[in-house]
């Protein structure tokens, strides 16, 4: 025989816990017992007990303020198991009140019979007792939280709730200020854009109104001259490497050991041609006209620069005529724009005023809405803070449990009605009563004992 005892204690300022574990092991069976005793001035006293033997298991919870609740499972024979959930009232501590009982048995080795019964009144009494003790439980929990909240943070839950309320209100105020500032920035941005658009239109119309088209033509002529000069200079820059190559790069002259640049070769050839032309003179056949090459060359030297000068003057004169024609047409365009400006300017002013008025009205409405919403949220916060009390918490908890109780009762009643209707076509295998349910299951094998595996037929 073996006997093992274990003891332990947990000591705390708000409660003590003592537990004892006993193991008895005779020759053929073992018994386990666990007892836990809890004493607490802050909460309540309680006792938890668990015991197991070869053929049964029992567990229970007991409190001097709430009563007794237990569960018991037992194997009465090799072919029968039963269990129950029961309670004991404080007024009758020695009498068990069954809440739920169940029994499973093997009948003739080919049938499994399940029998259950319950007491809905006991369930309701259990729920009602729990609801009645809600104020005591919340009061004990509040004292516990206040005690350690004060110990760790230096203030109780009431002051903490005030701090939380003020923090929420300050956050709402901060968000309100930021939203109001954002709305103001949006309004200023819209009005600034409208002012800039109107000013840009007025500046453009004033420029077109007072611009002299003749002066504009002169300005364009100067720009064209500057452009031509810039083009000539750019051409000189681009041709400078080519000129340098032609003038400075020497090549051997075929049939001679002398080296000459391309420009020198070209000048030498042109000089030779010019000399031949100068020394050439002949009379045109059939006439008395004599062509003297020397005079021809002198005329070419004298007339080519003059011809280039006349070409440039012609180009500038033509360009000036074109620009004057454009200026004349531009004058008509300016007159047309001034006429249209008389019509468009009031419209621009009207649009500018409407945009500013629209932005101001809608931003004012938005700021009013935001302020009203802020006031509503702050009011709800104050209302929630004022409404929060332990009485309201207890009442809300009781209401919630009552709702669950009502729904549970309705669900059980409806389920029983459905099962009763279904059992009419499944009799005698299923039988449903007011507070009991019996099920008989035919087995396709032989099962003599719960201690053995079933065998095939």
Protein Blocks (a to p, Z undefined) as FASTA:
>chain_A
ZZdddddddddfkbccdddddddddfkbccdddddddddfklmccdddddddfkbccddd
ddfknopcddddddfbfkbccdddddddfklmmbccdfbdcddddehhiaccddddddfk
lmmmmmmmmmmmmmmmmmmmmmmmmmmmmmmnopafklmmmmmmmmmmmmmmmmmmmmmm
mmmmmmmmmmmmmmmmmmmmmmmmmmmmmpcfklmmmmmmmmmmmmmmmmmmmmmmmmmm
mmmmmmmmccddehiabdcdfklmmmmmmmmmmmmmmmgccddehiabdcdfklmmmmmm
mmmmmmmmmmmmmmmmmmmmmmmmmmmmmmmmmmmmmmmmmmmmmmmmmmmmmmmmmmmm
mmmmmmmmmmmmmmmmmmmmmmmmmmpcfklmmmmmmmmmmmmmmmmmmmmmmmmmmmmm
mmmmmcckbccdfkbccdddddfbdcfbfkbccddZZ
